[in-house]
Amino acid sequence: MIRASAPGSIMLMGEHAVLRGALAIACAVDRYIHVELRPRDDDRVCVDSALGVYESTLGELAESSELKFVIAALRQWRSHLASGFELKITSEFSHRVGLGSSAAVIAALTVVLDRFAGTGFSTEQLFDSALKVIHQVQNGRGSGTDLAASLYGGVIAYRVEPRELIPLKGLPTLSLWYVGYKMKTPDVLELVETKRQRYPELYDGLDRLMEQCSLNARAAVDNSDWNALGELMNVYQGLMDALGVCDGNLAELVYRLRSAEGVLGAKISGSGLGDCVVALGSAKFGDLRFEEIPIGLSARGTESEQLAESRS
């Protein structure tokens, strides 16, 4: 049996603008997705996941709307695989909250398939392989920021092109709160793009400001300057609002968190129009409208855990 675990992730800075070349800051969190592979003596492929149960042949690998990322990855690796297998995918968090579940699944699955095939990919090659799967499923969209955090762990600064992936030194204390609903990221991106086409110069200006926030945030994390990071998170939240991805519930949650004792800043984490708000510091308040998602940051990425525990 081959096993791998990948941490979920959250975006700390760089949402939206990262797709157009800006720097992003992301963190791996201590909530994991686990993938186990048991080889079979035939060509059957069986998948057991919370999203669904699937069975096909390695040659066919029929479509599955619930497991489209998994099937796309299996098809990509099919020529390297000598036999069928059973996959079991378990998660420590719900796919409904914004912890990069799709990226974490693909990260862990790619490592498992690499070990099963004996290809011996480097972490950079694993990243390239997994990113191709994400782009295939999402019609070319996806920066790979959450994937990079899942594979490398810790807090990272990431740029798409030319690619930069820089581990940062600090580990801030963060709390995460779910607003209760989530619009799919491709739908949010489409809405923003429609607005961008009407006001391209204004939206280009927002991208430049977001880039500057991320550059300053990178220095703040490296220097453990949490007051500066909190201020920058608040500035970035204003830019997300200007972008059109903040609604009334998110705005209320952001301001409630900012008023909590010990919180230095708060902003949307992810594409917006639902999902989560991340706060710098530990926030507690008794409002059942908003759900806290317990997290801590993880220094462990997919590769390091897989190298230590790949076979049983």
SVG drawing of the C-alpha trace seen along z (x, -y; Angstrom):
<svg xmlns="http://www.w3.org/2000/svg" viewBox="-27 -53 41 63">
<polyline fill="none" stroke="black" stroke-width="0.4" points="0.0,0.0 1.2,-3.5 0.0,-6.5 0.3,-10.2 -1.2,-13.2 -1.5,-16.7 -2.3,-19.8 -5.1,-22.1 -4.3,-25.7 -5.6,-29.3 -4.8,-32.4 -3.4,-35.2 -2.8,-37.7 -2.8,-37.9 -6.3,-36.7 -7.4,-37.5 -4.2,-39.6 -2.1,-36.4 -3.8,-35.3 -2.3,-38.3 1.3,-38.0 1.1,-39.4 2.7,-37.8 0.5,-35.8 1.0,-34.6 -0.5,-31.3 -0.3,-29.0 -0.5,-25.3 -2.9,-24.3 -3.0,-21.4 -6.0,-19.8 -5.1,-17.0 -6.4,-15.0 -5.2,-11.4 -4.9,-9.1 -4.1,-5.4 -3.4,-3.2 -3.6,0.6 -2.3,2.4 -4.6,5.0 -3.7,7.9 -6.1,6.8 -6.8,3.6 -9.7,2.4 -9.6,-1.1 -11.8,-1.5 -12.1,-4.8 -13.7,-5.3 -14.2,-8.9 -16.6,-11.1 -17.6,-12.7 -18.5,-9.3 -17.6,-5.7 -16.2,-4.9 -15.2,-1.8 -13.8,-1.5 -11.0,0.1 -7.6,-1.5 -8.1,-1.6 -11.5,-3.2 -11.5,-5.5 -15.0,-6.7 -16.1,-10.2 -17.3,-11.1 -18.8,-14.5 -18.1,-14.1 -14.5,-12.9 -13.4,-14.9 -10.1,-16.0 -9.2,-12.4 -10.2,-11.0 -8.2,-13.7 -5.1,-12.8 -5.5,-9.1 -5.8,-9.6 -2.7,-11.7 -0.7,-9.0 -2.3,-6.0 0.6,-5.3 2.9,-4.9 0.7,-2.5 1.3,1.2 -2.0,2.4 -5.2,1.4 -5.6,0.3 -7.9,-0.7 -7.9,-4.3 -9.3,-5.5 -9.5,-9.2 -10.3,-10.7 -10.4,-14.3 -10.1,-16.1 -12.2,-19.0 -15.3,-19.6 -14.9,-20.4 -17.5,-23.1 -15.1,-25.4 -12.2,-27.1 -9.2,-25.1 -8.0,-24.2 -9.5,-20.7 -9.2,-20.1 -5.5,-21.1 -4.8,-19.0 -6.4,-15.9 -4.4,-16.3 -1.2,-16.9 -1.6,-13.7 -2.8,-11.7 0.1,-12.8 2.6,-11.8 0.9,-8.4 0.8,-7.8 4.5,-8.8 5.5,-6.3 3.3,-3.6 4.7,-4.2 8.3,-4.5 8.9,-7.7 10.7,-9.5 9.6,-13.0 11.1,-16.0 8.7,-18.3 8.8,-20.7 7.9,-18.0 5.1,-16.9 3.8,-20.5 3.9,-20.7 2.1,-17.4 -0.6,-18.4 -1.1,-21.9 -1.8,-20.4 -4.6,-18.4 -6.1,-21.5 -5.8,-23.5 -7.4,-20.7 -10.4,-20.5 -10.8,-24.3 -10.3,-25.2 -6.9,-26.7 -7.8,-28.6 -6.0,-28.3 -2.8,-30.0 -1.6,-26.9 -1.0,-28.9 -3.0,-26.5 -1.3,-23.5 2.1,-25.0 1.2,-25.5 0.0,-21.9 3.1,-20.5 5.7,-22.6 4.0,-23.4 4.5,-26.4 3.9,-30.0 5.0,-30.6 5.3,-33.6 4.3,-32.5 4.2,-34.0 2.9,-32.3 5.2,-33.7 8.1,-33.8 7.6,-31.2 8.7,-32.2 8.1,-29.9 9.8,-31.2 9.3,-29.7 8.8,-32.5 10.2,-32.4 7.3,-33.5 4.3,-31.5 1.4,-33.9 -1.4,-32.9 -4.6,-32.8 -8.2,-32.0 -10.7,-31.1 -14.4,-31.7 -16.9,-30.3 -19.7,-32.7 -22.1,-29.7 -22.1,-29.5 -19.6,-29.5 -19.8,-30.6 -17.7,-28.5 -14.4,-30.1 -14.8,-30.0 -18.1,-31.8 -16.6,-34.5 -13.7,-34.9 -16.2,-35.2 -18.1,-38.0 -14.9,-39.9 -13.7,-39.5 -17.0,-41.0 -16.4,-44.1 -12.8,-44.3 -13.8,-44.5 -15.9,-47.6 -13.2,-49.3 -9.8,-47.8 -7.7,-50.7 -9.3,-50.8 -9.0,-47.0 -5.3,-47.1 -4.8,-49.7 -6.3,-47.4 -3.9,-44.6 -0.9,-46.9 -2.1,-47.8 -2.7,-44.2 0.8,-43.3 2.2,-46.0 0.3,-44.7 1.6,-41.2 5.2,-42.4 4.9,-44.3 3.2,-41.3 6.0,-39.0 8.5,-41.2 6.2,-41.4 5.9,-37.6 9.6,-37.1 10.2,-39.6 7.3,-38.4 6.0,-42.0 2.4,-41.1 1.1,-44.6 2.2,-45.5 0.7,-42.3 -2.6,-43.0 -2.7,-46.5 -1.9,-45.1 -4.7,-42.5 -7.1,-45.3 -5.9,-47.3 -6.2,-44.2 -9.8,-43.6 -10.6,-47.1 -9.2,-46.2 -11.3,-43.0 -14.4,-45.1 -13.5,-47.4 -13.1,-44.4 -16.7,-43.5 -16.3,-40.2 -17.4,-41.3 -21.0,-41.0 -23.0,-42.1 -22.4,-39.0 -18.6,-38.9 -18.4,-42.6 -20.2,-42.0 -17.9,-39.1 -14.8,-41.1 -15.7,-44.0 -16.9,-41.7 -13.5,-40.0 -11.6,-43.2 -13.4,-44.4 -12.5,-41.2 -9.8,-41.4 -6.4,-40.3 -7.2,-40.5 -4.8,-42.7 -6.5,-42.4 -9.1,-40.4 -9.9,-39.9 -11.6,-37.5 -9.6,-34.4 -10.1,-33.1 -12.0,-34.4 -14.9,-35.9 -18.7,-36.2 -18.9,-33.6 -16.6,-31.1 -14.2,-32.2 -12.6,-35.2 -9.2,-34.9 -8.2,-36.9 -4.7,-37.6 -4.9,-36.5 -7.3,-34.3 -10.9,-35.6 -13.8,-34.3 -17.4,-35.5 -20.7,-33.7 -22.6,-34.2 -24.0,-31.0 -24.4,-32.6 -20.7,-32.2 -18.7,-29.0 -15.1,-28.9 -13.0,-26.4 -10.3,-25.3 -6.9,-25.5 -3.2,-25.9 -0.4,-26.4 1.5,-23.4 5.2,-23.4 4.8,-20.0 4.1,-19.7 3.0,-16.7 6.5,-15.7 8.1,-15.5 5.3,-13.4 5.2,-11.1 9.0,-10.5 8.7,-9.5 5.6,-7.4 5.1,-6.4 4.8,-2.6 3.4,-0.3"/>
</svg>
